[in-house]
């Protein structure tokens, strides 16, 4: 069966939002994958990233990220 995912910023306009909130929300409504904007991840500590990963594993959400590319 195909996995169903959603981009966190479908719900949030701020790139640096509460990622844990949206990991839980995506799991609660039945998504398999949650996509983040990559830039805030570059500014997070390793411990914070590990905590996001642990939560995602706990609730059964796969995490991914994307970059907005220029038109050129």
mmCIF file as Biopython writes it, N, C-alpha, C and O atoms, coordinates in Angstrom:
data_model
#
loop_
_atom_site.group_PDB
_atom_site.id
_atom_site.type_symbol
_atom_site.label_atom_id
_atom_site.label_alt_id
_atom_site.label_comp_id
_atom_site.label_asym_id
_atom_site.label_entity_id
_atom_site.label_seq_id
_atom_site.pdbx_PDB_ins_code
_atom_site.Cartn_x
_atom_site.Cartn_y
_atom_site.Cartn_z
_atom_site.occupancy
_atom_site.B_iso_or_equiv
_atom_site.auth_seq_id
_atom_site.auth_asym_id
_atom_site.pdbx_PDB_model_num
ATOM 1   N N  . UNK A ? 1  ? 0.836  -1.174 0.000   1.0 0.0 1  A 1 
ATOM 2   C CA . UNK A ? 1  ? 0.000  0.000  0.000   1.0 0.0 1  A 1 
ATOM 3   C C  . UNK A ? 1  ? 0.891  1.251  0.000   1.0 0.0 1  A 1 
ATOM 4   O O  . UNK A ? 1  ? 1.923  1.278  0.670   1.0 0.0 1  A 1 
ATOM 5   N N  . UNK A ? 2  ? 0.498  2.264  -0.737  1.0 0.0 2  A 1 
ATOM 6   C CA . UNK A ? 2  ? 1.248  3.518  -0.800  1.0 0.0 2  A 1 
ATOM 7   C C  . UNK A ? 2  ? 1.127  4.290  0.508   1.0 0.0 2  A 1 
ATOM 8   O O  . UNK A ? 2  ? 0.082  4.284  1.159   1.0 0.0 2  A 1 
ATOM 9   N N  . UNK A ? 3  ? 2.215  4.951  0.875   1.0 0.0 3  A 1 
ATOM 10  C CA . UNK A ? 3  ? 2.206  5.796  2.061   1.0 0.0 3  A 1 
ATOM 11  C C  . UNK A ? 3  ? 1.580  7.140  1.716   1.0 0.0 3  A 1 
ATOM 12  O O  . UNK A ? 3  ? 1.678  7.618  0.586   1.0 0.0 3  A 1 
ATOM 13  N N  . UNK A ? 4  ? 0.940  7.732  2.705   1.0 0.0 4  A 1 
ATOM 14  C CA . UNK A ? 4  ? 0.293  9.029  2.535   1.0 0.0 4  A 1 
ATOM 15  C C  . UNK A ? 4  ? 1.008  10.040 3.427   1.0 0.0 4  A 1 
ATOM 16  O O  . UNK A ? 4  ? 1.153  9.826  4.631   1.0 0.0 4  A 1 
ATOM 17  N N  . UNK A ? 5  ? 1.449  11.131 2.831   1.0 0.0 5  A 1 
ATOM 18  C CA . UNK A ? 5  ? 2.181  12.134 3.588   1.0 0.0 5  A 1 
ATOM 19  C C  . UNK A ? 5  ? 1.613  13.520 3.413   1.0 0.0 5  A 1 
ATOM 20  O O  . UNK A ? 5  ? 0.781  13.773 2.542   1.0 0.0 5  A 1 
ATOM 21  N N  . UNK A ? 6  ? 2.091  14.422 4.274   1.0 0.0 6  A 1 
ATOM 22  C CA . UNK A ? 6  ? 1.660  15.817 4.225   1.0 0.0 6  A 1 
ATOM 23  C C  . UNK A ? 6  ? 2.834  16.703 4.607   1.0 0.0 6  A 1 
ATOM 24  O O  . UNK A ? 6  ? 3.690  16.317 5.403   1.0 0.0 6  A 1 
ATOM 25  N N  . UNK A ? 7  ? 2.860  17.892 4.029   1.0 0.0 7  A 1 
ATOM 26  C CA . UNK A ? 7  ? 3.871  18.899 4.336   1.0 0.0 7  A 1 
ATOM 27  C C  . UNK A ? 7  ? 3.405  19.664 5.567   1.0 0.0 7  A 1 
ATOM 28  O O  . UNK A ? 7  ? 2.275  20.150 5.606   1.0 0.0 7  A 1 
ATOM 29  N N  . UNK A ? 8  ? 4.269  19.774 6.571   1.0 0.0 8  A 1 
ATOM 30  C CA . UNK A ? 8  ? 3.895  20.432 7.824   1.0 0.0 8  A 1 
ATOM 31  C C  . UNK A ? 8  ? 3.317  21.823 7.594   1.0 0.0 8  A 1 
ATOM 32  O O  . UNK A ? 8  ? 2.412  22.247 8.313   1.0 0.0 8  A 1 
ATOM 33  N N  . UNK A ? 9  ? 3.829  22.529 6.606   1.0 0.0 9  A 1 
ATOM 34  C CA . UNK A ? 9  ? 3.378  23.886 6.383   1.0 0.0 9  A 1 
ATOM 35  C C  . UNK A ? 9  ? 2.048  23.983 5.650   1.0 0.0 9  A 1 
ATOM 36  O O  . UNK A ? 9  ? 1.637  25.071 5.247   1.0 0.0 9  A 1 
ATOM 37  N N  . UNK A ? 10 ? 1.379  22.860 5.477   1.0 0.0 10 A 1 
ATOM 38  C CA . UNK A ? 10 ? -0.025 22.882 5.081   1.0 0.0 10 A 1 
ATOM 39  C C  . UNK A ? 10 ? -0.831 23.523 6.205   1.0 0.0 10 A 1 
ATOM 40  O O  . UNK A ? 10 ? -1.828 24.203 5.964   1.0 0.0 10 A 1 
ATOM 41  N N  . UNK A ? 11 ? -0.372 23.291 7.457   1.0 0.0 11 A 1 
ATOM 42  C CA . UNK A ? 11 ? -1.048 23.827 8.637   1.0 0.0 11 A 1 
ATOM 43  C C  . UNK A ? 11 ? -0.387 25.071 9.201   1.0 0.0 11 A 1 
ATOM 44  O O  . UNK A ? 11 ? -1.037 25.845 9.904   1.0 0.0 11 A 1 
ATOM 45  N N  . UNK A ? 12 ? 0.859  25.277 8.916   1.0 0.0 12 A 1 
ATOM 46  C CA . UNK A ? 12 ? 1.669  26.283 9.610   1.0 0.0 12 A 1 
ATOM 47  C C  . UNK A ? 12 ? 2.382  27.193 8.614   1.0 0.0 12 A 1 
ATOM 48  O O  . UNK A ? 12 ? 2.966  26.705 7.646   1.0 0.0 12 A 1 
ATOM 49  N N  . UNK A ? 13 ? 2.346  28.491 8.832   1.0 0.0 13 A 1 
ATOM 50  C CA . UNK A ? 13 ? 3.035  29.432 7.944   1.0 0.0 13 A 1 
ATOM 51  C C  . UNK A ? 13 ? 4.463  29.705 8.407   1.0 0.0 13 A 1 
ATOM 52  O O  . UNK A ? 13 ? 5.294  30.148 7.614   1.0 0.0 13 A 1 
ATOM 53  N N  . UNK A ? 14 ? 4.752  29.450 9.660   1.0 0.0 14 A 1 
ATOM 54  C CA . UNK A ? 14 ? 6.066  29.713 10.226  1.0 0.0 14 A 1 
ATOM 55  C C  . UNK A ? 14 ? 6.956  28.500 10.011  1.0 0.0 14 A 1 
ATOM 56  O O  . UNK A ? 14 ? 6.610  27.402 10.447  1.0 0.0 14 A 1 
ATOM 57  N N  . UNK A ? 15 ? 8.099  28.673 9.346   1.0 0.0 15 A 1 
ATOM 58  C CA . UNK A ? 15 ? 8.989  27.535 9.087   1.0 0.0 15 A 1 
ATOM 59  C C  . UNK A ? 15 ? 9.523  26.937 10.384  1.0 0.0 15 A 1 
ATOM 60  O O  . UNK A ? 15 ? 9.768  25.733 10.462  1.0 0.0 15 A 1 
ATOM 61  N N  . UNK A ? 16 ? 9.700  27.771 11.392  1.0 0.0 16 A 1 
ATOM 62  C CA . UNK A ? 16 ? 10.289 27.316 12.639  1.0 0.0 16 A 1 
ATOM 63  C C  . UNK A ? 16 ? 9.200  27.080 13.693  1.0 0.0 16 A 1 
ATOM 64  O O  . UNK A ? 16 ? 9.255  27.645 14.786  1.0 0.0 16 A 1 
ATOM 65  N N  . UNK A ? 17 ? 8.245  26.271 13.371  1.0 0.0 17 A 1 
ATOM 66  C CA . UNK A ? 17 ? 7.104  25.997 14.239  1.0 0.0 17 A 1 
ATOM 67  C C  . UNK A ? 17 ? 7.412  24.853 15.198  1.0 0.0 17 A 1 
ATOM 68  O O  . UNK A ? 17 ? 8.529  24.336 15.227  1.0 0.0 17 A 1 
ATOM 69  N N  . UNK A ? 18 ? 6.421  24.468 15.974  1.0 0.0 18 A 1 
ATOM 70  C CA . UNK A ? 18 ? 6.546  23.356 16.913  1.0 0.0 18 A 1 
ATOM 71  C C  . UNK A ? 18 ? 6.429  22.045 16.139  1.0 0.0 18 A 1 
ATOM 72  O O  . UNK A ? 18 ? 5.326  21.546 15.915  1.0 0.0 18 A 1 
ATOM 73  N N  . UNK A ? 19 ? 7.554  21.499 15.738  1.0 0.0 19 A 1 
ATOM 74  C CA . UNK A ? 19 ? 7.568  20.279 14.925  1.0 0.0 19 A 1 
ATOM 75  C C  . UNK A ? 19 ? 6.916  19.103 15.645  1.0 0.0 19 A 1 
ATOM 76  O O  . UNK A ? 19 ? 6.250  18.286 15.008  1.0 0.0 19 A 1 
ATOM 77  N N  . UNK A ? 20 ? 7.094  19.005 16.952  1.0 0.0 20 A 1 
ATOM 78  C CA . UNK A ? 20 ? 6.510  17.885 17.710  1.0 0.0 20 A 1 
ATOM 79  C C  . UNK A ? 20 ? 4.984  17.904 17.622  1.0 0.0 20 A 1 
ATOM 80  O O  . UNK A ? 20 ? 4.347  16.857 17.499  1.0 0.0 20 A 1 
ATOM 81  N N  . UNK A ? 21 ? 4.416  19.082 17.685  1.0 0.0 21 A 1 
ATOM 82  C CA . UNK A ? 21 ? 2.962  19.224 17.577  1.0 0.0 21 A 1 
ATOM 83  C C  . UNK A ? 21 ? 2.458  18.600 16.277  1.0 0.0 21 A 1 
ATOM 84  O O  . UNK A ? 21 ? 1.440  17.908 16.266  1.0 0.0 21 A 1 
ATOM 85  N N  . UNK A ? 22 ? 3.172  18.848 15.190  1.0 0.0 22 A 1 
ATOM 86  C CA . UNK A ? 22 ? 2.712  18.380 13.887  1.0 0.0 22 A 1 
ATOM 87  C C  . UNK A ? 22 ? 3.056  16.913 13.632  1.0 0.0 22 A 1 
ATOM 88  O O  . UNK A ? 22 ? 2.384  16.250 12.842  1.0 0.0 22 A 1 
ATOM 89  N N  . UNK A ? 23 ? 4.080  16.411 14.282  1.0 0.0 23 A 1 
ATOM 90  C CA . UNK A ? 23 ? 4.342  14.965 14.217  1.0 0.0 23 A 1 
ATOM 91  C C  . UNK A ? 23 ? 3.161  14.230 14.835  1.0 0.0 23 A 1 
ATOM 92  O O  . UNK A ? 23 ? 2.646  13.270 14.261  1.0 0.0 23 A 1 
ATOM 93  N N  . UNK A ? 24 ? 2.738  14.687 16.005  1.0 0.0 24 A 1 
ATOM 94  C CA . UNK A ? 24 ? 1.588  14.063 16.683  1.0 0.0 24 A 1 
ATOM 95  C C  . UNK A ? 24 ? 0.311  14.222 15.873  1.0 0.0 24 A 1 
ATOM 96  O O  . UNK A ? 24 ? -0.459 13.271 15.736  1.0 0.0 24 A 1 
ATOM 97  N N  . UNK A ? 25 ? 0.082  15.402 15.341  1.0 0.0 25 A 1 
ATOM 98  C CA . UNK A ? 25 ? -1.140 15.666 14.570  1.0 0.0 25 A 1 
ATOM 99  C C  . UNK A ? 25 ? -1.206 14.779 13.333  1.0 0.0 25 A 1 
ATOM 100 O O  . UNK A ? 25 ? -2.250 14.194 13.044  1.0 0.0 25 A 1 
ATOM 101 N N  . UNK A ? 26 ? -0.104 14.675 12.606  1.0 0.0 26 A 1 
ATOM 102 C CA . UNK A ? 26 ? -0.091 13.846 11.400  1.0 0.0 26 A 1 
ATOM 103 C C  . UNK A ? 26 ? -0.412 12.388 11.743  1.0 0.0 26 A 1 
ATOM 104 O O  . UNK A ? 26 ? -1.166 11.731 11.026  1.0 0.0 26 A 1 
ATOM 105 N N  . UNK A ? 27 ? 0.155  11.892 12.828  1.0 0.0 27 A 1 
ATOM 106 C CA . UNK A ? 27 ? -0.110 10.513 13.238  1.0 0.0 27 A 1 
ATOM 107 C C  . UNK A ? 27 ? -1.571 10.332 13.641  1.0 0.0 27 A 1 
ATOM 108 O O  . UNK A ? 27 ? -2.207 9.346  13.271  1.0 0.0 27 A 1 
ATOM 109 N N  . UNK A ? 28 ? -2.095 11.285 14.398  1.0 0.0 28 A 1 
ATOM 110 C CA . UNK A ? 28 ? -3.468 11.183 14.898  1.0 0.0 28 A 1 
ATOM 111 C C  . UNK A ? 28 ? -4.498 11.124 13.778  1.0 0.0 28 A 1 
ATOM 112 O O  . UNK A ? 28 ? -5.531 10.472 13.926  1.0 0.0 28 A 1 
ATOM 113 N N  . UNK A ? 29 ? -4.232 11.792 12.663  1.0 0.0 29 A 1 
ATOM 114 C CA . UNK A ? 29 ? -5.235 11.799 11.592  1.0 0.0 29 A 1 
ATOM 115 C C  . UNK A ? 29 ? -4.915 10.808 10.473  1.0 0.0 29 A 1 
ATOM 116 O O  . UNK A ? 29 ? -5.578 10.801 9.436   1.0 0.0 29 A 1 
ATOM 117 N N  . UNK A ? 30 ? -3.900 9.975  10.687  1.0 0.0 30 A 1 
ATOM 118 C CA . UNK A ? 30 ? -3.696 8.848  9.789   1.0 0.0 30 A 1 
ATOM 119 C C  . UNK A ? 30 ? -2.642 8.977  8.709   1.0 0.0 30 A 1 
ATOM 120 O O  . UNK A ? 30 ? -2.583 8.131  7.817   1.0 0.0 30 A 1 
ATOM 121 N N  . UNK A ? 31 ? -1.804 10.009 8.755   1.0 0.0 31 A 1 
ATOM 122 C CA . UNK A ? 31 ? -0.732 10.109 7.771   1.0 0.0 31 A 1 
ATOM 123 C C  . UNK A ? 31 ? 0.413  9.173  8.134   1.0 0.0 31 A 1 
ATOM 124 O O  . UNK A ? 31 ? 0.587  8.803  9.295   1.0 0.0 31 A 1 
ATOM 125 N N  . UNK A ? 32 ? 1.185  8.801  7.129   1.0 0.0 32 A 1 
ATOM 126 C CA . UNK A ? 32 ? 2.353  7.939  7.311   1.0 0.0 32 A 1 
ATOM 127 C C  . UNK A ? 32 ? 3.656  8.728  7.302   1.0 0.0 32 A 1 
ATOM 128 O O  . UNK A ? 32 ? 4.644  8.308  7.904   1.0 0.0 32 A 1 
ATOM 129 N N  . UNK A ? 33 ? 3.657  9.878  6.616   1.0 0.0 33 A 1 
ATOM 130 C CA . UNK A ? 33 ? 4.866  10.666 6.398   1.0 0.0 33 A 1 
ATOM 131 C C  . UNK A ? 33 ? 4.561  12.132 6.693   1.0 0.0 33 A 1 
ATOM 132 O O  . UNK A ? 33 ? 3.498  12.646 6.346   1.0 0.0 33 A 1 
ATOM 133 N N  . UNK A ? 34 ? 5.530  12.798 7.348   1.0 0.0 34 A 1 
ATOM 134 C CA . UNK A ? 34 ? 5.436  14.233 7.563   1.0 0.0 34 A 1 
ATOM 135 C C  . UNK A ? 34 ? 6.681  14.875 6.977   1.0 0.0 34 A 1 
ATOM 136 O O  . UNK A ? 34 ? 7.803  14.473 7.284   1.0 0.0 34 A 1 
ATOM 137 N N  . UNK A ? 35 ? 6.475  15.879 6.130   1.0 0.0 35 A 1 
ATOM 138 C CA . UNK A ? 35 ? 7.584  16.576 5.480   1.0 0.0 35 A 1 
ATOM 139 C C  . UNK A ? 35 ? 7.802  17.929 6.140   1.0 0.0 35 A 1 
ATOM 140 O O  . UNK A ? 35 ? 6.853  18.671 6.395   1.0 0.0 35 A 1 
ATOM 141 N N  . UNK A ? 36 ? 9.075  18.242 6.413   1.0 0.0 36 A 1 
ATOM 142 C CA . UNK A ? 36 ? 9.469  19.526 6.988   1.0 0.0 36 A 1 
ATOM 143 C C  . UNK A ? 36 ? 10.167 20.361 5.934   1.0 0.0 36 A 1 
ATOM 144 O O  . UNK A ? 36 ? 10.684 19.826 4.953   1.0 0.0 36 A 1 
ATOM 145 N N  . UNK A ? 37 ? 10.185 21.670 6.131   1.0 0.0 37 A 1 
ATOM 146 C CA . UNK A ? 37 ? 11.073 22.551 5.384   1.0 0.0 37 A 1 
ATOM 147 C C  . UNK A ? 37 ? 12.467 22.353 5.960   1.0 0.0 37 A 1 
ATOM 148 O O  . UNK A ? 37 ? 12.616 22.314 7.181   1.0 0.0 37 A 1 
ATOM 149 N N  . UNK A ? 38 ? 13.481 22.229 5.135   1.0 0.0 38 A 1 
ATOM 150 C CA . UNK A ? 38 ? 14.826 21.862 5.583   1.0 0.0 38 A 1 
ATOM 151 C C  . UNK A ? 38 ? 15.536 22.945 6.387   1.0 0.0 38 A 1 
ATOM 152 O O  . UNK A ? 38 ? 16.271 22.618 7.318   1.0 0.0 38 A 1 
ATOM 153 N N  . UNK A ? 39 ? 15.345 24.203 6.067   1.0 0.0 39 A 1 
ATOM 154 C CA . UNK A ? 39 ? 16.136 25.262 6.702   1.0 0.0 39 A 1 
ATOM 155 C C  . UNK A ? 39 ? 16.102 25.226 8.230   1.0 0.0 39 A 1 
ATOM 156 O O  . UNK A ? 39 ? 17.170 25.287 8.839   1.0 0.0 39 A 1 
ATOM 157 N N  . UNK A ? 40 ? 14.945 25.131 8.886   1.0 0.0 40 A 1 
ATOM 158 C CA . UNK A ? 40 ? 14.955 25.094 10.349  1.0 0.0 40 A 1 
ATOM 159 C C  . UNK A ? 40 ? 15.725 23.902 10.918  1.0 0.0 40 A 1 
ATOM 160 O O  . UNK A ? 40 ? 16.277 23.986 12.015  1.0 0.0 40 A 1 
ATOM 161 N N  . UNK A ? 41 ? 15.765 22.810 10.188  1.0 0.0 41 A 1 
ATOM 162 C CA . UNK A ? 41 ? 16.494 21.636 10.665  1.0 0.0 41 A 1 
ATOM 163 C C  . UNK A ? 41 ? 17.984 21.916 10.781  1.0 0.0 41 A 1 
ATOM 164 O O  . UNK A ? 41 ? 18.655 21.360 11.651  1.0 0.0 41 A 1 
ATOM 165 N N  . UNK A ? 42 ? 18.507 22.774 9.912   1.0 0.0 42 A 1 
ATOM 166 C CA . UNK A ? 42 ? 19.923 23.118 9.939   1.0 0.0 42 A 1 
ATOM 167 C C  . UNK A ? 42 ? 20.294 23.919 11.180  1.0 0.0 42 A 1 
ATOM 168 O O  . UNK A ? 42 ? 21.461 23.969 11.569  1.0 0.0 42 A 1 
ATOM 169 N N  . UNK A ? 43 ? 19.313 24.534 11.788  1.0 0.0 43 A 1 
ATOM 170 C CA . UNK A ? 43 ? 19.547 25.376 12.953  1.0 0.0 43 A 1 
ATOM 171 C C  . UNK A ? 43 ? 19.244 24.682 14.277  1.0 0.0 43 A 1 
ATOM 172 O O  . UNK A ? 43 ? 19.439 25.275 15.338  1.0 0.0 43 A 1 
ATOM 173 N N  . UNK A ? 44 ? 18.777 23.446 14.235  1.0 0.0 44 A 1 
ATOM 174 C CA . UNK A ? 44 ? 18.437 22.698 15.449  1.0 0.0 44 A 1 
ATOM 175 C C  . UNK A ? 44 ? 19.649 21.951 15.988  1.0 0.0 44 A 1 
ATOM 176 O O  . UNK A ? 44 ? 20.541 21.548 15.241  1.0 0.0 44 A 1 
ATOM 177 N N  . UNK A ? 45 ? 19.656 21.779 17.298  1.0 0.0 45 A 1 
ATOM 178 C CA . UNK A ? 45 ? 20.724 20.980 17.904  1.0 0.0 45 A 1 
ATOM 179 C C  . UNK A ? 45 ? 20.520 19.510 17.554  1.0 0.0 45 A 1 
ATOM 180 O O  . UNK A ? 45 ? 19.415 19.081 17.221  1.0 0.0 45 A 1 
ATOM 181 N N  . UNK A ? 46 ? 21.595 18.757 17.634  1.0 0.0 46 A 1 
ATOM 182 C CA . UNK A ? 46 ? 21.502 17.314 17.381  1.0 0.0 46 A 1 
ATOM 183 C C  . UNK A ? 46 ? 20.546 16.654 18.357  1.0 0.0 46 A 1 
ATOM 184 O O  . UNK A ? 46 ? 19.793 15.758 17.975  1.0 0.0 46 A 1 
ATOM 185 N N  . UNK A ? 47 ? 20.566 17.082 19.614  1.0 0.0 47 A 1 
ATOM 186 C CA . UNK A ? 47 ? 19.664 16.504 20.620  1.0 0.0 47 A 1 
ATOM 187 C C  . UNK A ? 47 ? 18.201 16.760 20.259  1.0 0.0 47 A 1 
ATOM 188 O O  . UNK A ? 47 ? 17.356 15.878 20.413  1.0 0.0 47 A 1 
ATOM 189 N N  . UNK A ? 48 ? 17.909 17.957 19.783  1.0 0.0 48 A 1 
ATOM 190 C CA . UNK A ? 48 ? 16.527 18.270 19.406  1.0 0.0 48 A 1 
ATOM 191 C C  . UNK A ? 48 ? 16.089 17.423 18.208  1.0 0.0 48 A 1 
ATOM 192 O O  . UNK A ? 48 ? 14.974 16.902 18.183  1.0 0.0 48 A 1 
ATOM 193 N N  . UNK A ? 49 ? 16.953 17.293 17.243  1.0 0.0 49 A 1 
ATOM 194 C CA . UNK A ? 49 ? 16.630 16.455 16.077  1.0 0.0 49 A 1 
ATOM 195 C C  . UNK A ? 49 ? 16.406 15.011 16.505  1.0 0.0 49 A 1 
ATOM 196 O O  . UNK A ? 49 ? 15.482 14.356 16.023  1.0 0.0 49 A 1 
ATOM 197 N N  . UNK A ? 50 ? 17.243 14.515 17.403  1.0 0.0 50 A 1 
ATOM 198 C CA . UNK A ? 50 ? 17.049 13.138 17.901  1.0 0.0 50 A 1 
ATOM 199 C C  . UNK A ? 50 ? 15.718 12.995 18.628  1.0 0.0 50 A 1 
ATOM 200 O O  . UNK A ? 50 ? 15.064 11.958 18.522  1.0 0.0 50 A 1 
ATOM 201 N N  . UNK A ? 51 ? 15.311 14.030 19.366  1.0 0.0 51 A 1 
ATOM 202 C CA . UNK A ? 51 ? 14.027 13.954 20.070  1.0 0.0 51 A 1 
ATOM 203 C C  . UNK A ? 51 ? 12.860 13.945 19.086  1.0 0.0 51 A 1 
ATOM 204 O O  . UNK A ? 51 ? 11.857 13.272 19.321  1.0 0.0 51 A 1 
ATOM 205 N N  . UNK A ? 52 ? 12.985 14.687 17.984  1.0 0.0 52 A 1 
ATOM 206 C CA . UNK A ? 52 ? 11.943 14.648 16.952  1.0 0.0 52 A 1 
ATOM 207 C C  . UNK A ? 52 ? 11.864 13.259 16.331  1.0 0.0 52 A 1 
ATOM 208 O O  . UNK A ? 52 ? 10.777 12.726 16.108  1.0 0.0 52 A 1 
ATOM 209 N N  . UNK A ? 53 ? 13.022 12.687 16.057  1.0 0.0 53 A 1 
ATOM 210 C CA . UNK A ? 53 ? 13.069 11.341 15.470  1.0 0.0 53 A 1 
ATOM 211 C C  . UNK A ? 53 ? 12.478 10.303 16.416  1.0 0.0 53 A 1 
ATOM 212 O O  . UNK A ? 53 ? 11.740 9.417  15.982  1.0 0.0 53 A 1 
ATOM 213 N N  . UNK A ? 54 ? 12.792 10.403 17.693  1.0 0.0 54 A 1 
ATOM 214 C CA . UNK A ? 54 ? 12.257 9.457  18.683  1.0 0.0 54 A 1 
ATOM 215 C C  . UNK A ? 54 ? 10.740 9.554  18.757  1.0 0.0 54 A 1 
ATOM 216 O O  . UNK A ? 54 ? 10.054 8.533  18.812  1.0 0.0 54 A 1 
ATOM 217 N N  . UNK A ? 55 ? 10.215 10.767 18.757  1.0 0.0 55 A 1 
ATOM 218 C CA . UNK A ? 55 ? 8.762  10.945 18.778  1.0 0.0 55 A 1 
ATOM 219 C C  . UNK A ? 55 ? 8.137  10.374 17.517  1.0 0.0 55 A 1 
ATOM 220 O O  . UNK A ? 55 ? 7.122  9.681  17.587  1.0 0.0 55 A 1 
ATOM 221 N N  . UNK A ? 56 ? 8.729  10.656 16.369  1.0 0.0 56 A 1 
ATOM 222 C CA . UNK A ? 56 ? 8.195  10.129 15.103  1.0 0.0 56 A 1 
ATOM 223 C C  . UNK A ? 56 ? 8.189  8.603  15.119  1.0 0.0 56 A 1 
ATOM 224 O O  . UNK A ? 56 ? 7.213  7.984  14.694  1.0 0.0 56 A 1 
ATOM 225 N N  . UNK A ? 57 ? 9.256  8.000  15.597  1.0 0.0 57 A 1 
ATOM 226 C CA . UNK A ? 57 ? 9.293  6.529  15.696  1.0 0.0 57 A 1 
ATOM 227 C C  . UNK A ? 57 ? 8.204  6.023  16.633  1.0 0.0 57 A 1 
ATOM 228 O O  . UNK A ? 57 ? 7.547  5.020  16.354  1.0 0.0 57 A 1 
ATOM 229 N N  . UNK A ? 58 ? 8.021  6.725  17.741  1.0 0.0 58 A 1 
ATOM 230 C CA . UNK A ? 58 ? 7.021  6.321  18.743  1.0 0.0 58 A 1 
ATOM 231 C C  . UNK A ? 58 ? 5.606  6.326  18.176  1.0 0.0 58 A 1 
ATOM 232 O O  . UNK A ? 58 ? 4.812  5.437  18.482  1.0 0.0 58 A 1 
ATOM 233 N N  . UNK A ? 59 ? 5.285  7.319  17.354  1.0 0.0 59 A 1 
ATOM 234 C CA . UNK A ? 59 ? 3.921  7.434  16.828  1.0 0.0 59 A 1 
ATOM 235 C C  . UNK A ? 59 ? 3.769  6.857  15.422  1.0 0.0 59 A 1 
ATOM 236 O O  . UNK A ? 59 ? 2.678  6.881  14.852  1.0 0.0 59 A 1 
ATOM 237 N N  . UNK A ? 60 ? 4.870  6.337  14.863  1.0 0.0 60 A 1 
ATOM 238 C CA . UNK A ? 60 ? 4.788  5.666  13.567  1.0 0.0 60 A 1 
ATOM 239 C C  . UNK A ? 60 ? 4.764  6.594  12.362  1.0 0.0 60 A 1 
ATOM 240 O O  . UNK A ? 60 ? 4.139  6.283  11.348  1.0 0.0 60 A 1 
ATOM 241 N N  . UNK A ? 61 ? 5.438  7.725  12.467  1.0 0.0 61 A 1 
ATOM 242 C CA . UNK A ? 61 ? 5.498  8.687  11.357  1.0 0.0 61 A 1 
ATOM 243 C C  . UNK A ? 61 ? 6.902  8.685  10.758  1.0 0.0 61 A 1 
ATOM 244 O O  . UNK A ? 61 ? 7.895  8.753  11.483  1.0 0.0 61 A 1 
ATOM 245 N N  . UNK A ? 62 ? 6.976  8.607  9.449   1.0 0.0 62 A 1 
ATOM 246 C CA . UNK A ? 62 ? 8.243  8.750  8.744   1.0 0.0 62 A 1 
ATOM 247 C C  . UNK A ? 62 ? 8.462  10.235 8.491   1.0 0.0 62 A 1 
ATOM 248 O O  . UNK A ? 62 ? 7.537  10.944 8.094   1.0 0.0 62 A 1 
ATOM 249 N N  . UNK A ? 63 ? 9.683  10.707 8.720   1.0 0.0 63 A 1 
ATOM 250 C CA . UNK A ? 63 ? 10.002 12.117 8.495   1.0 0.0 63 A 1 
ATOM 251 C C  . UNK A ? 63 ? 10.811 12.281 7.218   1.0 0.0 63 A 1 
ATOM 252 O O  . UNK A ? 63 ? 11.642 11.443 6.867   1.0 0.0 63 A 1 
ATOM 253 N N  . UNK A ? 64 ? 10.544 13.374 6.546   1.0 0.0 64 A 1 
ATOM 254 C CA . UNK A ? 64 ? 11.312 13.744 5.351   1.0 0.0 64 A 1 
ATOM 255 C C  . UNK A ? 64 ? 11.403 15.264 5.327   1.0 0.0 64 A 1 
ATOM 256 O O  . UNK A ? 64 ? 10.763 15.938 6.135   1.0 0.0 64 A 1 
ATOM 257 N N  . UNK A ? 65 ? 12.185 15.801 4.415   1.0 0.0 65 A 1 
ATOM 258 C CA . UNK A ? 65 ? 12.303 17.247 4.313   1.0 0.0 65 A 1 
ATOM 259 C C  . UNK A ? 65 ? 12.442 17.652 2.855   1.0 0.0 65 A 1 
ATOM 260 O O  . UNK A ? 65 ? 12.721 16.830 1.982   1.0 0.0 65 A 1 
ATOM 261 N N  . UNK A ? 66 ? 12.240 18.942 2.618   1.0 0.0 66 A 1 
ATOM 262 C CA . UNK A ? 66 ? 12.360 19.461 1.258   1.0 0.0 66 A 1 
ATOM 263 C C  . UNK A ? 66 ? 12.995 20.849 1.291   1.0 0.0 66 A 1 
ATOM 264 O O  . UNK A ? 66 ? 13.008 21.531 2.316   1.0 0.0 66 A 1 
ATOM 265 N N  . UNK A ? 67 ? 13.514 21.235 0.147   1.0 0.0 67 A 1 
ATOM 266 C CA . UNK A ? 67 ? 14.082 22.561 -0.063  1.0 0.0 67 A 1 
ATOM 267 C C  . UNK A ? 67 ? 13.295 23.256 -1.158  1.0 0.0 67 A 1 
ATOM 268 O O  . UNK A ? 67 ? 12.931 22.628 -2.152  1.0 0.0 67 A 1 
ATOM 269 N N  . UNK A ? 68 ? 13.032 24.519 -0.992  1.0 0.0 68 A 1 
ATOM 270 C CA . UNK A ? 68 ? 12.418 25.284 -2.067  1.0 0.0 68 A 1 
ATOM 271 C C  . UNK A ? 68 ? 13.517 25.693 -3.036  1.0 0.0 68 A 1 
ATOM 272 O O  . UNK A ? 68 ? 14.468 26.368 -2.643  1.0 0.0 68 A 1 
ATOM 273 N N  . UNK A ? 69 ? 13.399 25.300 -4.270  1.0 0.0 69 A 1 
ATOM 274 C CA . UNK A ? 69 ? 14.432 25.583 -5.266  1.0 0.0 69 A 1 
ATOM 275 C C  . UNK A ? 69 ? 14.063 26.791 -6.100  1.0 0.0 69 A 1 
ATOM 276 O O  . UNK A ? 69 ? 12.886 27.041 -6.359  1.0 0.0 69 A 1 
ATOM 277 N N  . UNK A ? 70 ? 15.073 27.542 -6.523  1.0 0.0 70 A 1 
ATOM 278 C CA . UNK A ? 70 ? 14.841 28.669 -7.412  1.0 0.0 70 A 1 
ATOM 279 C C  . UNK A ? 70 ? 14.369 28.181 -8.783  1.0 0.0 70 A 1 
ATOM 280 O O  . UNK A ? 70 ? 14.580 27.021 -9.139  1.0 0.0 70 A 1 
ATOM 281 N N  . UNK A ? 71 ? 13.741 29.053 -9.539  1.0 0.0 71 A 1 
ATOM 282 C CA . UNK A ? 71 ? 13.238 28.697 -10.867 1.0 0.0 71 A 1 
ATOM 283 C C  . UNK A ? 71 ? 14.361 28.453 -11.852 1.0 0.0 71 A 1 
ATOM 284 O O  . UNK A ? 71 ? 14.169 27.712 -12.816 1.0 0.0 71 A 1 
ATOM 285 N N  . UNK A ? 72 ? 15.512 29.040 -11.651 1.0 0.0 72 A 1 
ATOM 286 C CA . UNK A ? 72 ? 16.633 28.960 -12.601 1.0 0.0 72 A 1 
ATOM 287 C C  . UNK A ? 72 ? 17.152 27.573 -12.780 1.0 0.0 72 A 1 
ATOM 288 O O  . UNK A ? 72 ? 18.090 27.359 -13.548 1.0 0.0 72 A 1 
#
